[in-house]
Amino acid sequence: QVQLVESGGGLVQAGGSLRLSCAASGRTFIMGWFRQAPGKEREFVARIVWTTGSTYYADSVKGRFTISRDNAKNTVYLQMNSLKPEDTAVYYCAGTRDQAIGYYYWGQGTQVTVSS
C-alpha cells in the first residue's frame, strides 16, 4: 500500500503560480495529477514515469503546467503557471504500478482556487 499526501494548494490570482507537492510512502510506476471542479467529472492533468521521467499533459494545461519528481524524496510536483479561473478545482495525486489497470493509489486532494 502506498500513501500519497498532497500539499501546496491555495488561493491565487489569475496569472499567478502555485506548486503542488505529492509525497509518496513508496514507489509506483507512474504518478499522475488529476483535478475535479465543482459539478464536473474528475479529469486527467499530467503524469510522469518514475524511472524515465517521461511526462504527458492534458491539452488544457500544456505549456503552463510542469510535472516533475524528486526520486530521493519520493515526491512528485506540479508547477502551475499562468493560472486561469478555470483551473480552480480539487487536485489529486495518484499512482499506479500497472498502467493497464489504471490508477489505484489516491491522495486526499488539495484545493486550488484561482480568482479573476
Stockholm file with secondary structure:
# STOCKHOLM 1.0

chainA/1-116         QVQLVESGGGLVQAGGSLRLSCAASGRTFIMGWFRQAPGKEREFVARIVWTTGSTYYADSVKGRFTISRDNAKNTVYLQMNSLKPEDTAVYYCAGTRDQAIGYYYWGQGTQVTVSS
#=GR chainA/1-116 SS CCCEEEECCEEEETTCCEEEEEEESSCCSEEEEEEECTTSCCEEEEEEETTTCCEEECTTTTTTEEEEEETTTTEEEEEECSCCGGGCEEEEEEEESCGGGCCCEECCCEEEEEEC
#=GC SS_cons         CCCEEEECCEEEETTCCEEEEEEESSCCSEEEEEEECTTSCCEEEEEEETTTCCEEECTTTTTTEEEEEETTTTEEEEEECSCCGGGCEEEEEEEESCGGGCCCEECCCEEEEEEC
//
